[in-house]
Amino acid sequence: MKTAAILAIGAFLAVPLLGAEDGAALFKARCAMCHGPDGSGLTPVGKSLKVRNLRSADVQKQSDAELAKIINGKGKMPAMKANLSDADIRTLVAHIRTFKK
């Protein structure tokens, strides 16, 4: 499982950057491999890393600034600041809000 996680992170970093205008496409390219297309985290990599369910009340109650800080790297979450613009991060936060139950 550790190898799968390393491969997934490597694939993530190899994906070219997308425009900030499409949060769903950006999420699909950058986040879905671990968090799943629906944000549930129920992917093989997500399960092995025990990623948080982005649809959960715990995640959804966090401020946009807190979510952006996590996207920039916290705990098991690799820092994305080098690979994403501030606009991309704001777009991802807005897309994560669409997962609210």
C-alpha positions, -999 to 999 in steps of 0.1 A, spaced: 0 0 0 29 24 7 41 19 -28 6 27 -42 6 59 -22 40 69 -35 29 62 -71 -3 81 -67 16 112 -53 41 109 -82 12 107 -107 -4 137 -91 28 158 -95 31 148 -131 -3 161 -141 -1 194 -159 -18 224 -142 -53 232 -152 -69 266 -153 -85 278 -121 -119 282 -138 -129 245 -136 -129 232 -100 -143 198 -109 -116 192 -135 -89 204 -112 -101 182 -84 -103 152 -107 -68 158 -120 -52 166 -86 -72 152 -58 -96 124 -69 -68 97 -69 -68 98 -31 -100 116 -22 -122 99 -48 -144 117 -74 -170 123 -47 -146 134 -20 -154 103 2 -118 91 3 -129 56 -6 -101 49 -30 -74 23 -25 -48 51 -18 -73 71 2 -81 40 24 -44 32 29 -36 68 39 -69 71 59 -77 104 42 -106 124 55 -140 123 39 -144 158 23 -182 155 26 -181 151 64 -193 178 87 -159 180 103 -143 190 70 -172 212 58 -173 232 91 -137 244 85 -131 278 71 -119 284 36 -86 296 50 -83 264 71 -90 242 40 -65 262 19 -39 257 46 -44 219 45 -42 219 7 -9 237 11 3 207 32 -5 193 66 1 159 81 -1 132 53 -14 158 28 16 168 6 21 205 1 5 216 -31 16 253 -30 44 246 -55 20 230 -80 -11 251 -76 -17 288 -78 -36 307 -51 -65 309 -76 -64 271 -81 -64 265 -43 -95 289 -39 -112 270 -68 -105 236 -50 -119 249 -18 -150 261 -36 -153 227 -52 -148 209 -19 -178 229 -6 -200 212 -33 -195 179 -15 -214 191 16 -240 165 26 
